[in-house]
Amino acid sequence: MQPCISQTAQRIDAAKRARFVLPDHREVWPNILPGLEALHAMHPEQDWDIAGVRKLLDNDLAVLLVDAADPAAFFIVRFDQSPYHDGEIELFIYLAWNQGGDAQARLHPHLEMFARMGGARHIRFYSRRQAFLRVAPRLGYELRGIEYAKELDDVIR
């Protein structure tokens, strides 16, 4: 038999190892709360808070995916219209957490399957973490741009 030279076998193996469950977020909140707190502590100036994340989940505006092998590892995602491709659906990764810090690389194959099953043609995320500049291209992501924001003092009203 000819040896496999594609990444298919490796991706299938990785997907089998990283099985997500879609739990009721109210039941697993104590497991994911430490990860949310750690994410928020890393960049407290970001435009999200834990109460807002809870509200997204309560109102079914986002989906919680938890790694069955590690209940503290999770993704919070939502299906949206792609801002870059008219009429196409994307899976937007709102938040990701894994204590080992390799959530994206370790859990990505299963995330791709979830996106496809939900009808998404694209996956998109935003991160200020420098490590993603190295990891994302290896996972097939294309850098779309860098966002800058400035808060203005003394607003005229």
Phi, psi and omega in degrees: 000138180289135180293147180286128179249357178270175179268006184302310182299317180296320180293320178296315179299317180296320180294323178294325180284333184248076182268126178270151167239153178249080184281166168290119186301333179294329182282331184251006182309317179299333179284323185266342182303317178300323177293318177298317179296319179294318178298316181292324179292330179297319182220076184294345180279355181295163187270032176225157174222167186294322178297323178293323177295316179299320180294320176302315180290318179301323184266012179056036176264354177212164182238137176262123175247125181243136177290120182299331180279341181215093186299348178270350179267131186206163168235142168244118188229165174212150174269128183224168168288136179289130177285347183256343183227103183305132175077003180252152181265143175233157169260115179263123178274108182282310179215149176219140179214135171210131184305326180286349178084001182247035184304313184298309183292319185285324187256359187298318181304319180287327177298320177298318179296318179299316180299314180297317180296332178272004177087009180279138176260350184218155171236137181221146173210163177236138178206144174268355184285127181298329182300328181292338176295334177270318186284316187303314179298327178293335179267003176097007180278149177248131178290123182265336182160176178237134183261135174240145178221146180224133175266133182262135175273161173053057180291134178277128181240000000 
